[in-house]
Amino acid sequence: MLRTILVVLALFALVAVPTAAQEDLIVVEPGDPVVLGLAAVLSGEGLAPIGEDIVRGAELALVQRPTVTVGEVEFEVVFDIQDDLCSAEGGQAIGNYFAAQPAVVGVVGPTCSSACNASATIFDQAGYTSISASCTNPLLAQDFESFIRTAPSDAAQGADAAIFIFDYLGLTKIATIHDGSAYGEGLVDVLSEAFVALGGEVVAADAVTVGDTDFRSTLDAVAAAGPELIFFGGFPAEAARLAEQRADAGLAEVAFMGADGIKTTEFIDLAGEVAEGVYVSSPAPVTSDVVTAFIEAYVEEFGIDPTGPYNTNAADAVNMFLDGIEAVGTINADGNLEVSRAALREFLLNYGAEEAVEGITGLISCNGDGECVAPLTSFAQVQMGEFVTLEDVNIMEMEETEE
């Protein structure tokens, strides 16, 4: 596995120290690499496989495109990889860490919306830019100038999930549970508002704490409200235990649903037999020759199938940075590469705005506020131990019916 691109930080501490007059300027001498930060969740039950998949997707992007060329001078690109812990505390830590590294051009990541929210506060002040492959809380792009994403926001996914439950499944009473994260709570908020607007009823709403393993009291309270479906906003470990323990509360026949945060092999492995029949929403996977070739290269490079859904989004984020460096970078009189962080951010916020760029995940066109891909939601169900896309779901037709 490609791990040789981890950076020895001390080596680059002297490469690009900004001066007072050039505080946003990154300077890379010939022979030194361009450094990109890479923040992903690399620890935690049920979470590490998601972050590791993002890292592999980003690494594969550099395998396929290991250098940038500016003014006919070629520079190697390397990653400084850090664990964002999928938490606000982790996001704050990596935000402060990268902001203190003058050689880091920008940051791919973090993985989770809570970490993105905390780090973006710091990146805004420091003039850094981040491109997340997976942070989907709708407010992130609105609240932070430094934040860009190659995944669609949950504003669309939450509303579409409400339509799926109400119209496709024909259910009118749901209970919601989230894990307290910006991702889980934000998704549940959007879904709940949309579900009520359709005429449905949220009969119970609760939250759990990440790391807890016994959710029976929560599920007992949910059972008393008589829901037809439990929707969980969170990640695999808690989702698996909720799905398993709902039988203890008399909810074995009540449908269980989550979103892209649990659409991983880790959830199925942790939940075992009770994963069968669970529904999930997620950004619609792109099917194309480009994606097929990328996944084939992924398996060949790392010797395993993808362990999460965001590897292609991560690769697109890397390529956006590489395009940006080549677009705004210049070679000074000493032969050094100079990259203005401010110019790079402006380029990336408007990446593909005039003419959409063909990425691995499809067309990328950023509109100046951090949103770069069109939202499209798909739905799947665990059948025979794997996620099977429900091909007969047409949200657009359902929306037209509602209108």
QUINORZI-V361428 format. One record per residue. N is the residue number from 1. RES is the residue in one small letter. PSI is psi in whole degrees, 0 to 359 (* if undefined). NEAR is the number of other C-alpha atoms within 12 Angstrom. Layout:
N/RES/PSI/NEAR ; N/RES/PSI/NEAR
This chain:
1/m/143/19 ; 2/l/102/22 ; 3/r/3/20 ; 4/t/351/15 ; 5/i/6/28 ; 6/l/140/21 ; 7/v/136/26 ; 8/v/106/17 ; 9/l/321/27 ; 10/a/331/14 ; 11/l/328/17 ; 12/f/1/28 ; 13/a/335/22 ; 14/l/359/18 ; 15/v/318/28 ; 16/a/66/33 ; 17/v/115/23 ; 18/p/144/26 ; 19/t/170/12 ; 20/a/324/8 ; 21/a/342/8 ; 22/q/49/17 ; 23/e/339/22 ; 24/d/6/30 ; 25/l/126/33 ; 26/i/131/42 ; 27/v/125/38 ; 28/v/122/40 ; 29/e/152/27 ; 30/p/135/22 ; 31/g/340/17 ; 32/d/153/26 ; 33/p/158/36 ; 34/v/132/43 ; 35/v/125/44 ; 36/l/133/45 ; 37/g/148/45 ; 38/l/108/47 ; 39/a/124/46 ; 40/a/156/48 ; 41/v/118/40 ; 42/l/9/29 ; 43/s/161/21 ; 44/g/134/24 ; 45/e/128/27 ; 46/g/348/36 ; 47/l/320/39 ; 48/a/318/31 ; 49/p/328/36 ; 50/i/311/42 ; 51/g/320/44 ; 52/e/324/41 ; 53/d/320/39 ; 54/i/316/44 ; 55/v/315/52 ; 56/r/320/45 ; 57/g/318/47 ; 58/a/317/50 ; 59/e/320/42 ; 60/l/325/39 ; 61/a/321/37 ; 62/l/333/34 ; 63/v/318/29 ; 64/q/337/21 ; 65/r/79/24 ; 66/p/354/25 ; 67/t/163/29 ; 68/v/151/33 ; 69/t/122/26 ; 70/v/125/28 ; 71/g/37/20 ; 72/e/11/16 ; 73/v/130/24 ; 74/e/137/28 ; 75/f/133/31 ; 76/e/149/26 ; 77/v/133/39 ; 78/v/163/40 ; 79/f/147/40 ; 80/d/106/38 ; 81/i/128/36 ; 82/q/148/34 ; 83/d/119/37 ; 84/d/356/44 ; 85/l/1/37 ; 86/c/42/47 ; 87/s/162/37 ; 88/a/321/29 ; 89/e/317/22 ; 90/g/320/30 ; 91/g/320/39 ; 92/q/319/28 ; 93/a/313/28 ; 94/i/331/41 ; 95/g/311/43 ; 96/n/321/25 ; 97/y/308/29 ; 98/f/325/41 ; 99/a/340/34 ; 100/a/2/25 ; 101/q/97/33 ; 102/p/343/38 ; 103/a/347/45 ; 104/v/122/47 ; 105/v/318/51 ; 106/g/179/52 ; 107/v/127/52 ; 108/v/121/57 ; 109/g/194/61 ; 110/p/190/56 ; 111/t/314/58 ; 112/c/149/48 ; 113/s/326/46 ; 114/s/320/38 ; 115/a/321/41 ; 116/c/319/54 ; 117/n/315/45 ; 118/a/318/36 ; 119/s/325/48 ; 120/a/328/47 ; 121/t/319/31 ; 122/i/317/30 ; 123/f/325/41 ; 124/d/313/29 ; 125/q/327/20 ; 126/a/350/31 ; 127/g/10/35 ; 128/y/162/46 ; 129/t/137/49 ; 130/s/146/55 ; 131/i/111/54 ; 132/s/140/54 ; 133/a/352/50 ; 134/s/353/50 ; 135/c/118/53 ; 136/t/1/52 ; 137/n/129/42 ; 138/p/330/39 ; 139/l/342/31 ; 140/l/312/39 ; 141/a/332/37 ; 142/q/325/22 ; 143/d/339/19 ; 144/f/131/32 ; 145/e/334/33 ; 146/s/350/43 ; 147/f/129/51 ; 148/i/149/58 ; 149/r/151/57 ; 150/t/10/48 ; 151/a/150/51 ; 152/p/154/38 ; 153/s/164/39 ; 154/d/357/43 ; 155/a/320/35 ; 156/a/316/32 ; 157/q/319/42 ; 158/g/316/45 ; 159/a/319/37 ; 160/d/323/42 ; 161/a/324/49 ; 162/a/316/50 ; 163/i/319/41 ; 164/f/313/41 ; 165/i/314/42 ; 166/f/314/32 ; 167/d/316/26 ; 168/y/312/24 ; 169/l/340/23 ; 170/g/30/20 ; 171/l/144/29 ; 172/t/352/28 ; 173/k/119/32 ; 174/i/157/39 ; 175/a/142/43 ; 176/t/143/46 ; 177/i/136/43 ; 178/h/170/38 ; 179/d/13/36 ; 180/g/355/30 ; 181/s/161/36 ; 182/a/325/33 ; 183/y/303/43 ; 184/g/314/44 ; 185/e/319/33 ; 186/g/318/38 ; 187/l/314/44 ; 188/v/321/44 ; 189/d/314/35 ; 190/v/313/31 ; 191/l/315/43 ; 192/s/314/41 ; 193/e/316/24 ; 194/a/322/29 ; 195/f/317/34 ; 196/v/321/24 ; 197/a/330/19 ; 198/l/344/29 ; 199/g/3/21 ; 200/g/175/27 ; 201/e/130/28 ; 202/v/102/35 ; 203/v/344/26 ; 204/a/143/29 ; 205/a/126/32 ; 206/d/174/31 ; 207/a/154/30 ; 208/v/168/31 ; 209/t/129/23 ; 210/v/133/30 ; 211/g/337/20 ; 212/d/155/18 ; 213/t/348/20 ; 214/d/110/23 ; 215/f/21/31 ; 216/r/322/23 ; 217/s/320/19 ; 218/t/315/31 ; 219/l/328/36 ; 220/d/317/24 ; 221/a/321/24 ; 222/v/317/34 ; 223/a/324/32 ; 224/a/338/17 ; 225/a/349/26 ; 226/g/49/25 ; 227/p/159/32 ; 228/e/343/31 ; 229/l/143/41 ; 230/i/124/44 ; 231/f/127/49 ; 232/f/128/51 ; 233/g/105/51 ; 234/g/211/44 ; 235/f/176/49 ; 236/p/316/43 ; 237/a/309/39 ; 238/e/322/38 ; 239/a/317/53 ; 240/a/319/39 ; 241/r/324/38 ; 242/l/315/50 ; 243/a/321/45 ; 244/e/315/35 ; 245/q/349/28 ; 246/r/333/33 ; 247/a/325/21 ; 248/d/339/22 ; 249/a/11/24 ; 250/g/22/21 ; 251/l/20/30 ; 252/a/327/25 ; 253/e/359/22 ; 254/v/130/33 ; 255/a/151/36 ; 256/f/137/42 ; 257/m/145/47 ; 258/g/196/49 ; 259/a/203/45 ; 260/d/339/45 ; 261/g/338/48 ; 262/i/3/46 ; 263/k/69/46 ; 264/t/158/41 ; 265/t/335/32 ; 266/e/319/33 ; 267/f/314/44 ; 268/i/319/35 ; 269/d/317/26 ; 270/l/322/27 ; 271/a/334/30 ; 272/g/227/25 ; 273/e/329/20 ; 274/v/352/31 ; 275/a/337/39 ; 276/e/128/30 ; 277/g/351/29 ; 278/v/138/42 ; 279/y/150/41 ; 280/v/146/48 ; 281/s/157/46 ; 282/s/159/44 ; 283/p/135/37 ; 284/a/126/33 ; 285/p/139/29 ; 286/v/131/28 ; 287/t/118/15 ; 288/s/167/17 ; 289/d/327/14 ; 290/v/315/19 ; 291/v/316/25 ; 292/t/316/17 ; 293/a/322/18 ; 294/f/315/34 ; 295/i/322/34 ; 296/e/318/20 ; 297/a/324/25 ; 298/y/309/33 ; 299/v/320/21 ; 300/e/320/18 ; 301/e/319/23 ; 302/f/349/23 ; 303/g/13/15 ; 304/i/160/18 ; 305/d/158/23 ; 306/p/140/32 ; 307/t/6/32 ; 308/g/176/39 ; 309/p/0/40 ; 310/y/14/48 ; 311/n/321/44 ; 312/t/323/43 ; 313/n/323/46 ; 314/a/318/48 ; 315/a/320/44 ; 316/d/321/46 ; 317/a/317/50 ; 318/v/313/50 ; 319/n/328/40 ; 320/m/315/46 ; 321/f/316/50 ; 322/l/318/41 ; 323/d/319/26 ; 324/g/318/34 ; 325/i/316/41 ; 326/e/331/31 ; 327/a/320/25 ; 328/v/348/29 ; 329/g/150/35 ; 330/t/161/30 ; 331/i/123/27 ; 332/n/183/19 ; 333/a/337/10 ; 334/d/3/12 ; 335/g/9/20 ; 336/n/149/28 ; 337/l/131/37 ; 338/e/130/38 ; 339/v/122/40 ; 340/s/124/35 ; 341/r/323/37 ; 342/a/316/30 ; 343/a/323/29 ; 344/l/316/36 ; 345/r/315/39 ; 346/e/318/30 ; 347/f/314/34 ; 348/l/324/45 ; 349/l/335/35 ; 350/n/22/26 ; 351/y/123/40 ; 352/g/12/27 ; 353/a/319/22 ; 354/e/321/14 ; 355/e/118/13 ; 356/a/143/18 ; 357/v/135/23 ; 358/e/105/20 ; 359/g/185/31 ; 360/i/322/34 ; 361/t/0/41 ; 362/g/202/29 ; 363/l/133/25 ; 364/i/124/35 ; 365/s/106/33 ; 366/c/140/33 ; 367/n/20/25 ; 368/g/351/26 ; 369/d/16/28 ; 370/g/350/44 ; 371/e/126/40 ; 372/c/352/40 ; 373/v/147/38 ; 374/a/136/27 ; 375/p/135/32 ; 376/l/124/28 ; 377/t/140/36 ; 378/s/166/34 ; 379/f/144/38 ; 380/a/164/33 ; 381/q/143/31 ; 382/v/119/33 ; 383/q/124/20 ; 384/m/40/15 ; 385/g/18/22 ; 386/e/157/25 ; 387/f/125/29 ; 388/v/123/21 ; 389/t/135/23 ; 390/l/95/24 ; 391/e/340/13 ; 392/d/5/15 ; 393/v/122/25 ; 394/n/92/22 ; 395/i/323/31 ; 396/m/318/22 ; 397/e/321/16 ; 398/m/321/24 ; 399/e/319/21 ; 400/e/323/11 ; 401/t/319/13 ; 402/e/323/18 ; 403/e/*/9
